[in-house]
């Protein structure tokens, strides 16, 4: 990880869960991290905790469903910090309903956050990396549901579809970068259930508690450690897909 010291990482969904732990981990590894979220006050509180760490945290307010806000952050990074070296596409959401009964707004928001925002941020990061001729790294926080749809629920709505899109987008991006003769890496990390506030936000506290009582779950730190692993590989090694499951779980 020494080669990333002082480099700039943009982390989306940085206010809680995997995003917050990733921000903390990367700052402690010596990176300059721009943590973006709608609840920017949570990222700012994290910054207080990280005073004295090897790296530095900048908190920026951004709703990734709004392209203009993404572009404003990217431009701020260019002017203030030089550009993006690492992008962690972590922001995501779920909308629990059946496709036959779900509402269009729920469908649209899942696609806006989980697919379109990832594409826009990836495009902007690659442009920044190419302009400065840096060997950057893009990491997409995917899901095991981006590879299989278990027959356990009829309420997934477009969440698996959005994550299948991330799987395909990661591979399309990888091949584009090879054809463009760059050394920019792109990685998909696909965890199973993680114990964060994500599920409660999509349903409610009671549902989330019941699920976690019934099923083993990963911790946010497990995903952050996987990110560090992918980033820390030698220049000639690219982790294309990393699947994380709790030990012993199907």
Secondary structure, DSSP 8 states (H G I E B T S, - for coil): -GGGTT-EEEEESTTSHHHHHHHHHHHHTT-EEEEEES-HHHHHHHHHHTTTSSSEEEEEE--TT-HHHHHHHHHHHHHHH---SEEEE-------B-TTT--HHHHHHHHIIIIIHHHHHHHHHHHHHHHHT---EEEEE--GGGT---TT-S-BTTHHHHHHHHHHHHHHHHHHHHHTT---EEEEEEES-B-SSHHHHHS-HHHHHHHHHHS--B-HHHHHHHHHHHHTS-TT----EEEE--TT--
